[in-house]
Amino acid sequence: IIDAMWKCHFEGIHDERINEYSNGEKITICDVSFERDIISLGIKGLLKPSTIDLKLEDVELKEYKGYFVLYSKKNPAKINKRYSYRTDWNAALLFMVFKTILAMKNKVDKD
């Protein structure tokens, strides 16, 4: 079912977002924005939510069963955000867009 949903719905949205990003546009999925080599993570704080800007190369992704975490390589204990496939309806889209952008960056860095 998930593969069918991806093919019928999310794959087209993924491709649109990647094209927008490739054209220099800012894209936002969940509370994560991508603009050039900067990722802005929406972080829930005790008093108020905040946004933290990180360089793309300073962000890591760790996948677990049912969810994944985006976090700062330099400060993972304080700068991290968890996304659940069950409760965040577009977490799969965020996951795939992040992986695609990271692969694009790694390809450019190697060339």
C-alpha positions as CSV (number, residue, x, y, z in Angstrom):
1,I,0.0,0.0,0.0
2,I,2.8,2.4,0.9
3,D,4.6,1.8,-2.4
4,A,1.4,2.4,-4.3
5,M,0.8,5.7,-2.4
6,W,4.4,6.7,-3.1
7,K,4.0,6.0,-6.8
8,C,0.6,7.6,-7.2
9,H,1.0,10.7,-5.0
10,F,4.3,11.4,-3.3
11,E,6.7,10.6,-6.1
12,G,5.3,13.5,-8.2
13,I,5.5,15.9,-5.2
14,H,9.1,14.7,-4.5
15,D,10.1,15.5,-8.1
16,E,8.5,18.9,-7.9
17,R,10.3,19.8,-4.7
18,I,13.6,18.6,-6.1
19,N,13.1,20.7,-9.2
20,E,12.2,23.7,-7.2
21,Y,15.3,23.2,-5.0
22,S,17.5,22.7,-8.1
23,N,16.2,26.0,-9.4
24,G,17.3,27.8,-6.3
25,E,13.9,28.1,-4.7
26,K,13.3,27.5,-1.0
27,I,11.3,24.4,-0.2
28,T,9.6,23.5,3.1
29,I,8.3,20.1,4.2
30,C,7.0,19.5,7.7
31,D,8.9,22.1,9.6
32,V,12.2,21.8,7.6
33,S,13.2,24.3,5.0
34,F,15.9,23.7,2.4
35,E,17.5,26.7,0.7
36,R,20.8,26.3,-1.2
37,D,23.2,24.6,1.3
38,I,21.2,25.6,4.4
39,I,18.6,23.5,6.3
40,S,16.3,25.2,8.8
41,L,15.0,22.9,11.4
42,G,11.9,23.8,13.5
43,I,12.8,22.9,17.1
44,K,10.3,22.9,19.9
45,G,11.7,24.7,22.9
46,L,10.5,24.8,26.5
47,L,9.2,28.3,26.2
48,K,8.8,28.8,22.5
49,P,9.6,27.1,19.3
50,S,12.6,28.2,17.3
51,T,14.3,27.7,14.0
52,I,17.9,26.6,13.7
53,D,19.8,27.1,10.5
54,L,22.5,24.5,9.7
55,K,24.8,23.9,6.8
56,L,23.7,20.8,4.8
57,E,27.0,19.0,5.5
58,D,26.4,19.5,9.3
59,V,23.1,17.6,9.3
60,E,22.9,13.9,9.7
61,L,20.0,11.5,9.3
62,K,19.5,8.4,11.4
63,E,16.7,6.0,10.6
64,Y,15.0,3.8,13.1
65,K,12.0,1.5,12.9
66,G,8.9,3.7,12.3
67,Y,10.8,7.1,12.5
68,F,13.9,9.0,11.6
69,V,15.9,11.8,13.2
70,L,17.6,14.8,11.6
71,Y,20.3,16.2,13.9
72,S,23.4,18.4,14.0
73,K,26.6,16.5,13.7
74,K,28.2,19.1,16.0
75,N,25.6,19.1,18.8
76,P,23.2,16.1,18.4
77,A,22.0,16.2,22.0
78,K,20.6,19.7,21.7
79,I,19.8,20.1,18.0
80,N,17.7,17.2,16.7
81,K,14.2,16.6,15.4
82,R,12.3,13.3,15.3
83,Y,9.8,12.5,12.5
84,S,7.4,9.6,12.8
85,Y,6.0,7.9,9.7
86,R,2.9,7.2,11.6
87,T,2.1,10.6,13.0
88,D,3.8,13.0,10.5
89,W,1.8,12.5,7.3
90,N,4.6,13.8,5.0
91,A,7.6,12.3,6.9
92,A,8.3,9.9,4.1
93,L,8.4,12.8,1.6
94,L,10.8,14.7,3.9
95,F,13.0,11.6,4.3
96,M,13.3,11.1,0.5
97,V,13.8,14.8,-0.3
98,F,16.6,15.1,2.3
99,K,18.3,11.9,0.9
100,T,18.0,13.2,-2.7
101,I,19.4,16.6,-1.8
102,L,22.2,15.1,0.1
103,A,23.1,12.8,-2.8
104,M,23.0,15.7,-5.2
105,K,25.4,17.7,-2.9
106,N,27.7,14.7,-2.5
107,K,27.8,14.3,-6.3
108,V,28.6,18.0,-6.8
109,D,31.3,17.8,-4.1
110,K,33.0,14.8,-5.8
111,D,33.0,16.5,-9.3
